[in-house]
Structures are given as structure tokens and as C-alpha cells.
């Protein structure tokens, strides 16, 4: 987020160039700039979600959630960063020192963000890529996210995330088959990323 003093200076320089002649126009411009900064910050949270999970950086991943933020998936429902981080470590193992993920990654696309003051909603698509036996990237899962976010202590945080499996389609109300490995899958009640 841009520092308020810098934003005021930028507006003072831009207003004469834009032909803005009133305080109301200056206020409108400041609101538009803030809305763009907020949208950018929300998009960064959504991208960091996949990056931190891929890096097995569970502390940074959990810190993306609001104090009462909810993670819900195949391992259950967990509220707050401490509970989310603990769930990841218990179910996926602690991060190894020097870990570099060479086996899979998330690709997040088509993000649509709507900011309304200190709350926001977002929807996006994901592809979960894995390494094939031939050492090539293959799409393992495809789906969509629906997010609710909140500004908490000046930073955007995830309030709740819903993940919907598209390919393969999965009904989020049906538990995963017993033979599936314990991984964070992309659908509710089957793991959520």
C-alpha cells in the first residue's frame, strides 16, 4: 500500500495536470487510487497463497488468514493462523531446511477482485501442476476459488476460502475415497489449498 504522504504528494502533482479544480475531484481521485492499491494487494494475497503452500512455508501461508479466518478442507475446519499452521504441519510434515519444491506448483488465473471498503470478494481459477514420470509438468487438478477477504491491521487477509473442484469434478459434501493419498486437494472436505 502506498504511504499516505507519498499519495498526497502524487495527487498534488497530478491534480493540476488532470485539470482537477476542486477538492471533490481530488477526493475522488484519491479513492480511485486507493481502490486500485487495494485490488493489487488482494491479488498478491491470492498469489502468495499458492506460492507459500508450494514452498511448504506454512507460517507465511497461515499468516495470510485473518485472526478469525477459516480454512476448511479434507483435514477438517480450522480457524485462525495458529490452528491452520498446526494442521498443515501435522498433516503434511514440517518444512525441511533448504526445501525447494521440484515436484508441483499452483498456477492461479482469471482473478476477479471486488473491493468494498475494508472487505473484498474474489474469484479465480487454479491449475495444480505435478511432475510426470517423464519429468514433464502435467495438470493434476483444475478448479475455482471463491474468497472473502478483510483488511486487518492495515493488511488484506483471507476471511474464508471455498475451493470447487472442476476437473475432476468433486462434490464438496462427499468425503474423499479411502485409497487417495493424504494431500491438500482443491475441494472442500477433500483438502483445500
Secondary structure, 3 states (H helix, E strand, C coil): CCCHHHHHHHHHHHHHHHCCCCHHHHHHHHHHHHHHHHHHHHHHHHHHHHHHHHCCCHHHHHHCEEEEEEEEECCEEEECHHHHHHHHHHHHCCCCCCCCCCCEEEEEEEEEEEEECCEEEEEEEEEEEEECCCCCEEEEEEEEEEEEEEEECCEEEEEEEEEEEEECCCCCCCCCCCCCCCCCCCCCCCCCC
